[in-house]
Each structure stands twice: as C-alpha cells, then as structure tokens.
Amino acid sequence: MTSPLIRSFCMIFSGILFFTSQLHADNWPQWRGLHHNNISDEKDVPTQWSKTENVAWKLALPGSAGATPVVWDNQIFLTSTDGSDLLLLCIATDGNELWRKTISSGNKNVRGDEGNSASPSPFTDGKYVWTTMANGAMACFDMNGKEIWKLDLQERYGKCDIAFGMTSTPILYKNRIYLQLIHGDGNAKTREALVAAIDPATGNEIWRQKRPSDAHSECEHSYASPTVYDDGKISFLISHGADYSVGHDLEDGHEIWRIGNLNPKGKYNPTLRLVSSPTASEGLIVIPSAKNGPTFGLKPDVKGDVTGKASAQFWKRDHNTPDVPCPLIKDGLVYLCRENGNLICLNAKTGEEYYKKMTHRMRHRASPVYANGHLYLTARDGRISVIKAGKEFKLVSKNETGESMSSTPVISNGTIYLRTFKTLWAIRNQK
C-alpha cells in the first residue's frame, strides 16, 4: 500500500513534469503567436523539408484564405472560404477535422488571388475561440464548437467603407479584445475611425474612442492589426493606419501618443494604405509604413504628438522598408522583410544596417517568424527560406510546398503549420 507521503511526492513530481512540458511546448494562440511578436521559444523545429520530407500530414481545405492558423494544445483553428460561405474550422493536431462553423456568407475575392473575406486570423485562450471576417461578422465559440455569441461590427460601429474588407485581426490581451476600425471616411458620422475594447465573454462593448486623422483618399483605409506594448512598467494599445501610429490607454482608450510622417506631407501618396503592423519589444517599437516609405524605431515612453521629433526616436529609416510583412525584433536586431524578398538586418537601438540580402525574388506577404536561431520567410509561391539569425546573412535552406500561400507560418509543439491556399501542412522532424 502506497504511503500518503509517496502519493504526495508523485503528485508533485507529475505536476513538475507537466509544467516543464508546457514550458517546452508553445501554443500559438493569436496571429503573431504567444508573445505577439512572431517569436517561438521552441527548440526542436525543422529547418528543412520538401513536399514529402518531414511532412507529418496534409489536409485539403474547403477553400482559400490567407489567414494564419492558431493552435492551442491539440486543436488548430483557421478561417476558410467554401464557395460564398465564410468558415471557422477546428482541426486536430493529428490532421483530422473536428468541427466547422459557418460565420457568414457573401465572400468577396480581392486583387485577383491576393485575398478574400476570410483574411482575419482567429484567436483563442484555450477556453474559447473568436473569429472575425472582413465583412464585419464576429463570433465566439467554446472549444467544442458551441456558439457563445455573435455580432456584426458594421451594425455596431458603422458601415465598412474599405476597398479590400476589414482584414485587421483583433488582439486578445488580459481579458479584453481590442479592435482598430480604420476603414473609411473619418469625417462621416457613420464611418468614424475608432478603436474599441469588448468583453470576450459577451461581446459587449467596454469602451470606444474616436481616432482622428487628416489622412485622405485610400490612406484612410488600414489593413494593419493592433498590438500591445507591455514591459512590466508601461503598457498601451497601438493602432496603426490613416498616416499615423497611435498609443492608447488600455483602460479607456484615450490617446497617449501619436507619430505621423508615415506618409510624408511634402510628397503625399493618396494610395499609401498601411498593411504591415508595428512590432513591440522591451524598450523599442518598430513602426513601418508602406510602399517603401519610412520606418521608425520609436521610444516607448513618449507622450503627445511626437511627429518629427528626433528625441522620440532611436532611429529612422527612409527607404528600403517593408510594405506587407511585419518587422521582427530579436536579440538586439531588427529584421525587415521587403515584399520583393530582400531581408534587411539592423541594430535595434541605432538602426545601423548590418546587411541587405535577397532571399527569393517573389512577392512576400507573410511576416517573418523566429524559432531556435532561425528566421522563416514565406513567399507567395510557397517557398520558405530559412535564414540563420544574426548580424551576418546565411541562407540555411529553401523549402518548397509548390502551393501558393500568404499566411504566416505557425510553430507549436515542435511542428510548423503551413496554411496554403489549398492545404494545411504539418511539418515536423521525423524521429
């Protein structure tokens, strides 16, 4: 008969093993991962694969989309089209579909093969999963697919007047969902640019704040997504679009700071819509613009309008900058992937350029991902270039799927999940 002391020891030891295993296996609960920055802490991650090598499984999808999947434990969530329907799918990590839900209908394809109404990514906290679609449909389900609530963002916040749909992905942070709604004529009462916070459990609004801008024409449209800066001392929401990045108080949304000149007034481009989103790291916010416009290394403790104030910046880069892929910050380095496949490495605090190298001359829409000393860069033709992280450029491998994709790779529990326009791939080192 086992003594109580031994039973207690076994329970404690089992708990330690479980906790340790959790430390070594990341969930990827939101578009940019566990830390909101496209960085994975995992170590046993493949750097080389082919259409057959290191492929654990592939699953044909009902339709195309560019949204990044999310993963929690043994469940994968992703949005998809199926004809005109807009779906949320739940896939087991063994490749079997668990359930699917129709969120809305009326899919619209945009810019040929560039996107559609299933472009925003879902997000989860392990109890619930939330999803939005580019037509403003938003819904919450439990992990078994039971609907908790559903709402129409256009009915609540005004008609969406944006060329390619409301593709911004909300962010879940400390039991609030934050949205940026920068999608039309900011001067029209029915289409005011806003930021808002809603209750994840009910979908009810907690607060909304107007987001004024002097942007005009297509520049009033933003396809970027909000993010959060939190270094343990200061924290705020960052919205991005309509010629400005703005820091908002997390409690009520009031404006803390803003930076402009993302679309310089002296040579204003009326088609410069923002797509690439800011990236936050401790002590630094990298703020991109679009179409080879400026990128800023911003100090996070700024206040007020800091447009044009060099004292608010660590550095500014005027050109050779990203259009769609988001910046990545790791180990004192900033990586910028341009839409043409060029990778640029900078000193995070000074902006000094260490290199600018071509990876694969093809459109890059996905954002770079980091894991175990490597960067993963995804091209639209399905090639993923793996680059050694560091001040010196080293191409480690070129990996082909042979399928078009614009989704960012996801890394969870030793597996890279690739969402192409046709297939969900699971890439894993074969033991």
C-alpha positions as CSV (number, residue, x, y, z in Angstrom):
1,M,0.0,0.0,0.0
2,T,1.4,3.4,-1.1
3,S,2.1,5.8,1.8
4,P,0.5,9.3,1.7
5,L,4.0,10.8,1.6
6,I,4.9,8.9,-1.5
7,R,1.5,9.7,-3.1
8,S,2.0,13.4,-2.4
9,F,5.6,13.2,-3.9
10,C,4.2,11.5,-7.0
11,M,1.6,14.2,-7.4
12,I,4.1,17.0,-7.0
13,F,6.5,15.3,-9.4
14,S,3.8,14.8,-12.0
15,G,2.9,18.5,-11.7
16,I,6.5,19.5,-12.2
17,L,6.7,17.3,-15.3
18,F,3.5,18.8,-16.7
19,F,4.7,22.3,-16.0
20,T,8.1,21.6,-17.6
21,S,6.5,20.1,-20.7
22,Q,4.3,23.2,-21.0
23,L,7.4,25.4,-20.9
24,H,8.9,23.5,-23.8
25,A,5.7,23.4,-26.0
26,D,4.4,26.7,-27.1
27,N,0.8,27.3,-28.0
28,W,0.3,29.8,-30.8
29,P,-3.0,31.4,-29.7
30,Q,-3.0,34.6,-31.8
31,W,-1.9,35.8,-35.2
32,R,1.6,36.7,-34.1
33,G,2.0,34.0,-31.5
34,L,2.2,33.6,-27.8
35,H,4.2,36.8,-27.3
36,H,2.5,38.9,-30.0
37,N,5.9,39.2,-31.9
38,N,6.2,36.1,-34.2
39,I,8.8,34.6,-31.9
40,S,8.6,31.0,-30.8
41,D,10.5,29.7,-27.8
42,E,10.6,26.1,-29.1
43,K,13.9,24.3,-29.9
44,D,13.1,21.2,-31.9
45,V,11.9,22.9,-35.0
46,P,12.6,21.7,-38.6
47,T,14.7,23.8,-40.8
48,Q,14.5,21.6,-43.9
49,W,11.6,19.8,-45.6
50,S,10.2,19.1,-49.1
51,K,6.8,18.0,-50.4
52,T,7.4,14.7,-48.7
53,E,10.4,15.0,-46.3
54,N,9.4,15.9,-42.7
55,V,5.7,16.2,-43.7
56,A,3.7,14.7,-40.8
57,W,0.4,15.2,-42.6
58,K,-1.5,17.3,-45.1
59,L,-5.2,18.2,-45.1
60,A,-7.1,19.6,-48.1
61,L,-9.1,22.7,-47.2
62,P,-12.6,23.6,-48.4
63,G,-11.4,26.9,-49.9
64,S,-8.6,29.5,-50.0
65,A,-7.7,32.2,-47.4
66,G,-4.6,34.0,-46.2
67,A,-5.4,34.0,-42.5
68,T,-2.8,32.5,-40.2
69,P,-4.0,29.5,-38.1
70,V,-3.8,29.4,-34.3
71,V,-3.0,26.4,-32.1
72,W,-3.9,25.5,-28.5
73,D,-2.8,22.1,-27.2
74,N,-4.3,19.6,-29.7
75,Q,-6.6,21.9,-31.6
76,I,-5.9,24.1,-34.6
77,F,-8.3,26.9,-35.6
78,L,-8.3,28.6,-39.0
79,T,-10.7,30.5,-41.2
80,S,-11.6,29.5,-44.7
81,T,-13.9,30.1,-47.6
82,D,-16.2,27.4,-49.0
83,G,-17.8,28.9,-52.1
84,S,-19.5,32.0,-50.8
85,D,-19.5,30.8,-47.1
86,L,-17.0,32.0,-44.5
87,L,-16.0,29.3,-42.2
88,L,-14.2,28.7,-38.9
89,L,-12.5,25.3,-38.9
90,C,-11.2,23.2,-35.9
91,I,-8.6,20.7,-36.9
92,A,-6.9,18.2,-34.5
93,T,-3.1,18.2,-34.4
94,D,-3.3,14.7,-36.0
95,G,-4.8,16.2,-39.1
96,N,-8.5,15.3,-38.6
97,E,-11.2,17.9,-38.8
98,L,-13.1,18.1,-35.5
99,W,-15.8,20.7,-36.5
100,R,-16.6,23.6,-38.7
101,K,-18.9,26.6,-38.3
102,T,-20.4,29.0,-40.9
103,I,-19.8,32.5,-39.6
104,S,-21.2,34.4,-42.5
105,S,-21.8,34.3,-46.3
106,G,-21.0,36.6,-49.2
107,N,-17.3,36.0,-49.7
108,K,-15.5,38.5,-51.9
109,N,-12.2,37.8,-53.6
110,V,-9.9,40.9,-53.9
111,R,-7.0,41.8,-56.1
112,G,-7.2,38.5,-58.0
113,D,-5.5,35.9,-55.9
114,E,-4.4,38.2,-53.1
115,G,-7.1,37.8,-50.6
116,N,-10.8,37.3,-49.7
117,S,-13.2,37.8,-46.8
118,A,-11.7,35.1,-44.7
119,S,-8.4,37.1,-44.2
120,P,-8.5,38.0,-40.5
121,S,-7.0,35.3,-38.2
122,P,-8.9,33.7,-35.3
123,F,-7.6,33.8,-31.7
124,T,-8.1,31.7,-28.6
125,D,-7.4,31.5,-24.9
126,G,-7.8,27.7,-24.6
127,K,-11.4,28.1,-23.3
128,Y,-12.9,30.0,-26.2
129,V,-12.1,30.9,-29.8
130,W,-13.0,34.1,-31.5
131,T,-13.1,35.0,-35.2
132,T,-13.8,37.9,-37.4
133,M,-14.4,38.2,-41.1
134,A,-13.6,41.0,-43.5
135,N,-17.4,41.9,-43.8
136,G,-17.5,42.6,-40.0
137,A,-19.0,39.3,-38.8
138,M,-17.6,38.3,-35.5
139,A,-18.3,35.2,-33.3
140,C,-17.2,33.4,-30.2
141,F,-17.3,29.6,-29.7
142,D,-16.2,27.2,-27.0
143,M,-13.5,24.7,-27.8
144,N,-16.2,22.1,-28.8
145,G,-17.8,24.4,-31.3
146,K,-20.8,25.7,-29.3
147,E,-21.7,29.2,-30.2
148,I,-21.3,31.7,-27.3
149,W,-22.2,34.9,-29.1
150,K,-22.2,36.6,-32.5
151,L,-22.3,40.2,-33.6
152,D,-21.9,42.4,-36.7
153,L,-19.2,45.0,-36.3
154,Q,-20.7,47.1,-39.1
155,E,-24.0,47.3,-37.4
156,R,-22.3,48.4,-34.1
157,Y,-19.6,50.7,-35.4
158,G,-20.7,51.9,-38.8
159,K,-20.6,50.8,-42.4
160,C,-17.2,49.4,-43.6
161,D,-16.0,51.5,-46.5
162,I,-12.7,49.9,-47.4
163,A,-11.6,48.5,-50.7
164,F,-10.4,45.0,-49.6
165,G,-12.5,44.5,-46.5
166,M,-11.9,44.8,-42.8
167,T,-8.9,42.4,-42.7
168,S,-7.4,43.7,-39.4
169,T,-7.1,40.9,-36.8
170,P,-8.2,42.0,-33.2
171,I,-5.9,41.2,-30.3
172,L,-6.8,39.5,-27.0
173,Y,-4.9,40.9,-24.1
174,K,-5.7,40.5,-20.3
175,N,-9.3,39.5,-20.8
176,R,-10.2,42.2,-23.3
177,I,-10.5,42.1,-27.1
178,Y,-9.1,45.2,-28.7
179,L,-10.1,46.3,-32.2
180,Q,-9.0,49.0,-34.6
181,L,-11.7,50.2,-37.0
182,I,-9.9,52.3,-39.6
183,H,-11.9,51.7,-42.7
184,G,-13.3,54.8,-44.4
185,D,-14.1,58.4,-44.3
186,G,-13.1,59.6,-40.9
187,N,-15.2,62.7,-41.3
188,A,-18.5,60.9,-41.9
189,K,-20.6,60.3,-38.8
190,T,-21.4,56.8,-39.8
191,R,-17.8,55.9,-40.6
192,E,-15.7,57.4,-37.9
193,A,-12.3,55.8,-37.4
194,L,-12.3,54.1,-33.9
195,V,-10.5,51.9,-31.5
196,A,-12.6,49.8,-29.2
197,A,-12.4,47.2,-26.4
198,I,-15.0,44.5,-26.0
199,D,-15.7,41.8,-23.4
200,P,-14.5,38.4,-24.6
201,A,-17.2,36.6,-22.7
202,T,-20.2,38.5,-24.0
203,G,-19.1,40.6,-27.0
204,N,-20.4,43.7,-25.2
205,E,-18.5,46.9,-25.7
206,I,-16.3,48.1,-22.8
207,W,-15.2,51.4,-24.4
208,R,-14.7,53.1,-27.8
209,Q,-12.6,56.1,-28.7
210,K,-12.5,58.2,-31.8
211,R,-9.2,58.1,-33.7
212,P,-8.9,61.4,-35.6
213,S,-6.6,61.8,-38.7
214,D,-6.1,64.2,-41.5
215,A,-5.5,61.3,-43.9
216,H,-7.5,61.3,-47.1
217,S,-8.3,59.1,-50.1
218,E,-7.2,55.5,-49.9
219,C,-4.9,56.4,-46.9
220,E,-8.0,56.3,-44.7
221,H,-8.0,52.5,-45.2
222,S,-5.9,50.4,-42.9
223,Y,-5.3,46.7,-43.2
224,A,-2.9,46.5,-40.3
225,S,-3.7,45.0,-36.9
226,P,-3.4,46.4,-33.4
227,T,-0.8,45.3,-31.0
228,V,0.2,45.8,-27.3
229,Y,3.3,47.1,-25.7
230,D,3.9,45.9,-22.1
231,D,7.4,45.9,-20.5
232,G,6.0,45.5,-17.0
233,K,6.3,49.2,-16.3
234,I,4.2,50.8,-19.0
235,S,1.6,49.3,-21.3
236,F,-0.7,50.5,-24.1
237,L,-2.5,49.5,-27.2
238,I,-1.0,50.5,-30.5
239,S,-3.3,51.2,-33.5
240,H,-1.8,51.7,-37.0
241,G,-3.3,53.4,-40.0
242,A,-4.5,56.6,-41.7
243,D,-1.0,58.0,-41.8
244,Y,-0.4,57.6,-38.0
245,S,0.6,55.1,-35.3
246,V,-1.2,55.9,-32.0
247,G,-0.7,54.7,-28.5
248,H,-3.9,54.2,-26.5
249,D,-4.6,53.7,-22.8
250,L,-5.7,50.1,-22.3
251,E,-8.3,51.0,-19.7
252,D,-10.3,53.6,-21.6
253,G,-8.6,54.0,-25.0
254,H,-7.6,57.7,-24.7
255,E,-4.7,58.7,-26.8
256,I,-1.2,58.7,-25.1
257,W,1.0,59.5,-28.1
258,R,1.0,59.5,-31.8
259,I,3.6,59.6,-34.6
260,G,3.0,60.8,-38.1
261,N,5.0,61.4,-41.3
262,L,4.4,57.8,-42.2
263,N,3.1,59.3,-45.4
264,P,5.2,62.5,-45.6
265,K,3.1,65.6,-46.3
266,G,5.6,67.0,-48.8
267,K,5.3,64.1,-51.1
268,Y,1.9,62.7,-50.1
269,N,0.8,59.4,-51.7
270,P,-3.0,59.1,-51.7
271,T,-2.8,55.4,-52.2
272,L,-0.5,54.6,-49.3
273,R,-2.7,52.3,-47.1
274,L,-0.9,50.7,-44.2
275,V,-0.7,46.9,-44.1
276,S,2.4,46.0,-42.1
277,S,1.7,46.3,-38.4
278,P,4.1,47.7,-35.7
279,T,6.2,45.3,-33.6
280,A,6.9,45.9,-29.9
281,S,9.8,44.6,-27.9
282,E,11.1,45.7,-24.5
283,G,12.3,49.3,-24.9
284,L,11.5,49.6,-28.7
285,I,8.6,49.9,-31.1
286,V,9.3,49.5,-34.8
287,I,6.7,51.3,-36.8
288,P,6.6,50.6,-40.5
289,S,4.7,52.4,-43.2
290,A,4.1,51.2,-46.8
291,K,5.3,51.3,-50.4
292,N,9.0,51.8,-49.5
293,G,8.1,54.6,-47.1
294,P,9.8,55.4,-43.8
295,T,10.2,53.0,-40.8
296,F,10.8,54.3,-37.3
297,G,12.5,52.9,-34.2
298,L,10.3,54.6,-31.6
299,K,11.0,55.0,-27.9
300,P,8.0,53.6,-25.9
301,D,7.9,56.2,-23.1
302,V,6.9,59.1,-25.4
303,K,3.9,61.4,-24.8
304,G,1.8,63.6,-27.1
305,D,2.3,64.1,-30.8
306,V,6.0,63.2,-31.5
307,T,5.8,63.6,-35.2
308,G,9.1,64.9,-36.5
309,K,10.7,64.8,-33.1
310,A,14.1,63.1,-33.3
311,S,14.3,62.9,-29.5
312,A,11.4,60.4,-29.6
313,Q,13.2,58.1,-32.0
314,F,16.1,55.8,-31.7
315,W,16.4,55.9,-35.5
316,K,14.5,56.4,-38.7
317,R,14.9,54.5,-42.0
318,D,13.7,56.4,-45.0
319,H,13.6,53.7,-47.7
320,N,14.3,50.0,-48.3
321,T,11.5,49.2,-45.9
322,P,8.6,46.6,-45.8
323,D,5.2,47.0,-47.3
324,V,3.2,44.0,-46.0
325,P,5.4,41.7,-43.8
326,C,5.7,42.9,-40.2
327,P,9.1,43.8,-38.6
328,L,10.7,41.3,-36.2
329,I,12.9,42.1,-33.2
330,K,15.2,39.6,-31.6
331,D,18.4,39.8,-29.6
332,G,19.1,43.4,-30.3
333,L,18.4,43.1,-34.0
334,V,15.6,44.2,-36.2
335,Y,14.7,42.2,-39.3
336,L,12.7,43.8,-42.2
337,C,11.4,41.6,-45.0
338,R,10.5,43.6,-48.1
339,E,7.8,42.4,-50.4
340,N,10.4,41.6,-53.1
341,G,12.1,39.0,-50.7
342,N,15.0,41.2,-49.6
343,L,15.9,40.7,-45.9
344,I,17.4,43.6,-44.0
345,C,19.1,43.3,-40.6
346,L,19.5,46.4,-38.4
347,N,20.9,47.3,-35.0
348,A,17.8,47.7,-32.8
349,K,19.0,50.7,-31.0
350,T,20.9,52.6,-33.7
351,G,19.3,51.5,-36.9
352,E,22.7,50.7,-38.3
353,E,22.4,48.3,-41.3
354,Y,24.3,45.0,-41.0
355,Y,23.1,43.6,-44.3
356,K,20.5,43.7,-47.1
357,K,20.3,40.4,-49.0
358,M,18.0,38.8,-51.4
359,T,16.3,35.6,-50.4
360,H,13.8,34.7,-53.1
361,R,12.7,37.1,-55.8
362,M,9.0,36.6,-55.3
363,R,6.2,38.5,-53.5
364,H,6.3,38.1,-49.8
365,R,3.0,38.7,-47.9
366,A,3.6,36.7,-44.8
367,S,5.6,38.0,-41.9
368,P,9.0,36.6,-40.7
369,V,8.9,34.1,-37.9
370,Y,11.7,33.2,-35.5
371,A,12.5,29.9,-33.8
372,N,15.7,28.4,-32.4
373,G,18.1,30.8,-34.0
374,H,16.4,30.9,-37.4
375,L,14.1,33.1,-39.4
376,Y,11.4,31.7,-41.7
377,L,10.5,33.9,-44.7
378,T,7.5,32.8,-46.7
379,A,7.0,33.7,-50.4
380,R,3.7,33.6,-52.3
381,D,4.8,30.6,-54.4
382,G,5.1,28.5,-51.3
383,R,8.9,28.6,-50.9
384,I,10.0,29.2,-47.3
385,S,13.6,30.4,-46.9
386,V,15.3,29.6,-43.6
387,I,17.9,32.2,-42.6
388,K,20.4,32.0,-39.7
389,A,19.6,34.8,-37.2
390,G,22.5,37.2,-36.5
391,K,24.5,40.1,-37.9
392,E,25.8,38.0,-40.8
393,F,23.5,36.7,-43.5
394,K,23.4,32.9,-44.0
395,L,20.8,31.1,-46.1
396,V,20.3,27.7,-44.4
397,S,17.7,26.1,-46.7
398,K,15.0,26.7,-49.3
399,N,11.8,24.6,-48.8
400,E,9.1,24.2,-51.4
401,T,5.4,23.3,-51.0
402,G,4.5,24.1,-54.6
403,E,1.3,25.8,-53.4
404,S,0.5,29.5,-53.2
405,M,0.4,30.9,-49.7
406,S,0.3,34.3,-48.0
407,S,-0.3,33.0,-44.4
408,T,2.5,33.4,-41.8
409,P,3.9,30.0,-40.6
410,V,2.8,28.9,-37.1
411,I,5.1,26.9,-34.7
412,S,3.6,24.8,-31.9
413,N,4.9,21.7,-30.1
414,G,7.7,21.0,-32.5
415,T,5.5,21.4,-35.6
416,I,5.4,24.1,-38.2
417,Y,1.9,24.6,-39.6
418,L,1.7,26.0,-43.1
419,R,-1.6,27.2,-44.4
420,T,-1.5,27.4,-48.3
421,F,-4.5,28.3,-50.4
422,K,-5.3,24.6,-50.8
423,T,-3.9,22.7,-47.9
424,L,-2.9,22.7,-44.2
425,W,0.5,21.2,-43.8
426,A,2.1,19.9,-40.6
427,I,6.0,19.9,-40.9
428,R,7.8,18.0,-38.1
429,N,11.2,16.5,-37.6
430,Q,10.8,12.8,-38.1
431,K,12.2,10.8,-35.2
